[in-house]
Amino acid sequence: MLAQKLARSLNSRSASSPWMRFLNSSCSNGSNAAGSSIAAKGISARSFSLKDHGWIPDCSMDTDIVHGGVVPDDKTGAILTPVYMSTTFVQESVDKYLEKGFSYSRTNNPTVKMLEEKVAKIENGHDAICVSTGMAATASCINAFMKAGDHCVITNCSYGGTNRICREQFVPLGMEFSFVDFTDPATVEAAIQPNTTLIFSESPTNPTLTLADLDAISEIAQRRGILHVCDSTFATPYVCRPLDHGADLTIQSLTKYYDGLNIGTGGALIAKTPELYERIKLVQNMHGNIMSPMTAFLMLQTMKTMGLRIRQQSASAMKIASFLEGHPKVSRVVYPGLDSHPQKELADRQHRDGLHGGMLWFDVKGDPIKLMDTIKRPWTLCENLGATESIITACAVMTHANMLREDRLKVGITDGFIRISVGIEDPEDLIRSLEDALDGL
């Protein structure tokens, strides 16, 4: 079935085609696309580390988020992975070319590779590429598995940048997209065409927090020989891992909950199999779509607290959502943890440990701009989400302003739509600030 999927998405490229020759030989910069020369030599990002003295079996996700295979530096004993700010890596001889696994940082860098391995481990994938932003990961996915004449079934409510790049860049290049409601798997299957090579889900969606039944959609994709990718940025692997539900690829905007501190931007595309990883690694190398070693180093540190943050953010979001449901200036509140969420059963089944994340939205009765302009700290008016600081956003004029108004209204993003990303502050302080601003409308 995987061979069938790849044949469809890559147009049955032969072994003599340029990308296959690339995978089967060294790049111009000395490393093949998938890093298979590294794997063949038994080398990984951990190769510069001390001998592993062994771990207890079956560590929990909380432990993996902290350690994730990282061990002290071989020469110094440093507990943190070093920052390798080097463009190139000296080779001992031609015969020992790539023996140490690295030649040029566009293809592989030790610090970035450690982050990629850690992300893949936490997402339960084979391997991953880490790139400069979440949108770079999205673009890498579509570039890797679609070409002119191919068709994609994609959610009609996604991050605004995803919607825009499909309409503004890929459609003019001859690709086709059907934007459909992913809350019903039957609707997704009905939209499949003979030239469909990719199903693109997002769960929960940004910003409406609708869910996709990943098991059902993955079953459809597998039965029809189509790749299924899920953008799981809102959920994070701590709440839901799409690869555990049958998806072939996962997209993460690392800028959000992985970073969690408003420090760096990054994205990841995680592959379930070696074959899929080879393809995305090739595309990454050709495009030069990489992450800086310094950013990778910082994310290796910030992601260690992801579990702690998400547990706090989920608990606070539930308190805030419950408060908003009872406020007279709020007409609707949507949060997957509320009994009123139309997909509560799916949320409880698909989300881990009763956690539903730190994102929620509400419709305000009154002027949303006045609410934005008068709300007091600790709320912060800005674009981003998933951080320790609580963020409030008027999506119609900010994050989703690039969507056509007609499309925006169809998926429920009204002019009074307020998205909030709950941080780790005291939820009672956040509620007092919201109450003061809402009472003033």
FIDO-325010 format. One record per residue (C-alpha): residue in one letter; x, y, z. Coordinates in steps of 0.1 Angstrom, whole numbers, plus 5000, padded with zeros to 4 digits. Layout:
<nodes>
AXYZ
...
</nodes>
This chain:
<nodes>
M500050005000
L502950245008
A504450174974
Q501150244958
K500850574976
L504350684966
A503750584930
R500750804929
S502251094946
L505651074928
N504250974894
S506050634895
R509550794891
S512050534878
A515350444893
S517050644865
S515150964874
P517051254889
W515651224924
M516250854925
R519850894913
F520251164940
L519050924967
N521350644954
S524450854952
S526151134971
C525051494967
S527151764953
N527851874989
G528751524999
S525651385016
N522651205002
A519151335007
A518051115034
G521251105053
S521350735044
S525150765041
I525050855078
A522750565087
A524850325067
K527850405088
G525850375120
I526250745128
S523550975142
A523451305158
R524351115190
S527650995175
F529551275193
S528251175227
L529450965256
K528750595257
D525150535267
H525150345300
G521650225293
W518150345301
I515250185319
P512750045293
D509550205282
C510150565294
S507050785294
M506551075270
D507351325298
T510851165301
D511351145264
I510451515260
V513251605284
H515951355272
G514851215239
G518151025234
V520351325242
V523451215262
P526451415275
D529051545250
D531851295244
K534751535250
T533451775276
G530651595294
A528251885286
I524751775293
L523351985265
T523851915228
P526452165215
V525652435190
Y527552345158
M527752685141
S529852545112
T528952565076
T531252285066
F532951975081
V536451875074
Q536951525059
E539951315069
S540451175034
V538551095002
D538250725014
K536750845047
Y534451095031
L531351135053
E532650885078
K531751125106
G528351175090
F528451545081
S529951755053
Y527752065048
S525152215070
R522552265044
T522151895042
N522851785078
N524051965109
P524751785142
T522652025164
V519752035140
K519851655134
M519551605172
L516451805172
E515051615142
E515651285160
K514051405192
V510951545174
A510651215154
K510851015186
I508151215204
E505851215174
N506450835170
G507850875135
H510750725116
D512551055111
A511851425106
I513051735089
C513252065108
V512852375088
S512552755093
T508852785100
G505652595102
M504652725067
A508052595054
A507052255066
T503652285049
A505252395016
S507852115018
C505051855022
I503051974992
N506252024971
A507351664979
F504151484971
M502251694945
K502951804910
A501051984882
G497851794876
D497651634910
H494651684934
C494551734972
V491551704995
I492151965022
T490252095051
N488052395044
C489252545077
S492952555082
Y495652795092
G495253105070
G498753065055
T497952715044
N494852825026
R496653115010
I499652914997
C497352654981
R495352924964
E498053174955
Q501052954948
F500152594940
V496952644921
P498652864895
L501252584891
G498552344880
M497652174912
E494052124923
F492552154958
S489152064971
F488452255004
V485952035023
D484451985057
F486651725075
T484251675104
D482551405083
P484951135069
A482251055042
T482651405028
V486351365026
E486051035007
A483351184984
A485851454974
I488551214962
Q489251224925
P491250984902
N494151224904
T494151274942
T497551214957
L497251384991
I494651425019
F495551715041
S493851735075
E494251965105
S493051865139
P492152065159
T491652335132
N493052685134
P491052875146
T487652695148
L488752395168
T486852145147
L488351795148
A489051535122
D488551165129
L492151075121
D491550695123
A488650705099
I490350945074
S493550745076
E491550425068
I490050595037
A493550715026
Q495050375030
R492250195012
R492450444983
G496250444981
I496550814990
L498950985015
H497451145046
V499151435063
C497851605094
D498851945108
S498751875145
T500152215157
F497152295180
A497151945196
T500951885198
P502151525203
Y501351565240
V497651565232
C497451365200
R499951195177
P498451165141
L500950885132
D499450675160
H496050715142
G497250595108
A498450925092
D501550905070
L503051245078
T502651505106
I503251875103
Q504152085134
S504752455137
L507552435162
T507152805168
K504152725189
Y504052465217
Y507452315211
D509152645215
G506552775239
L508453085249
N508053325220
I511853285213
G512253115179
T510453005147
G510552665132
G508652385116
A508852005113
L507551745089
I507651405104
A507551085083
K506250745093
T508550545070
P512050555056
E510650595021
L508650905030
Y511551045049
E513951005020
R511551204998
I511051495022
K514751505030
L515551534993
V513151814988
Q514451995019
N518051965006
M517152084971
H515252384985
G517752465012
N514852485036
I516652445069
M516852565105
S519752745120
P521752545146
M521152815172
T517452785168
A517652415170
F519652435202
L517152665218
M514252445209
L515952145223
Q515852325256
T512452495255
M510652175244
K511652005277
T508852185295
M506152125268
G504351865289
L504252075320
R503152375300
I500352195282
R498952045313
Q498752385329
Q497352545297
S494752285293
A493552315329
S493452695327
A491652685293
M488952475307
K488352725336
I488353025312
A485952845287
S483552765315
F483653125327
L482953265292
E480053025286
G478253205315
H479053565304
P476153765289
K478353945263
V479453605249
S477253425224
R479253115219
V482352945233
V484152655216
Y486652435234
P487052055229
G486951995267
L483452155271
D480451925270
S478952175245
H481552095219
P479851925190
Q482651665188
K483251605225
E483051225221
L485751235194
A487851475215
D487751245245
R488650945223
Q491351105202
H493051335228
R495451195254
D494851185291
G491751405290
L493951705277
H492451935251
G495152205248
G495352575255
M493352705225
L489752825226
W487553085209
F484353275216
D481953505197
V481653845214
K478354045214
G479654395207
D482754555191
P485654305190
I488054575182
K487154765214
L487654445233
M491054405218
D492054765225
T490754775261
I491654435276
K494354455302
R497454255310
P498253965315
W496453925281
T498754025252
L497354145218
C499653985192
E499853705167
N501253365178
L499953095200
G501052815223
A503353035244
T503753085282
E502153425277
S498353435272
I497553585237
I494253725225
T493553765187
A490753905166
C491153655137
A489053835111
V491454125111
M494653955121
T495653585116
H492953505090
A492753845073
N494153695041
M491153465037
L488353575015
R485553705037
E483153465021
D485353165028
R485953295063
L482253315071
K481552975056
V483752805082
G482453015111
I485153285115
T482753575121
D483753935125
G483353895163
F485453575165
I488053605193
R490753335195
I492653305228
S495853105235
V496053035272
G499453065288
I500652955322
E499653255343
D497153225371
P493853155354
E491953365379
D493953675368
L493153595332
I489453565340
R489353895359
S490954075330
L488453915305
E485553995328
D486554355331
A486954405293
L483654225285
D481754415311
G482954735294
L481454655260
</nodes>
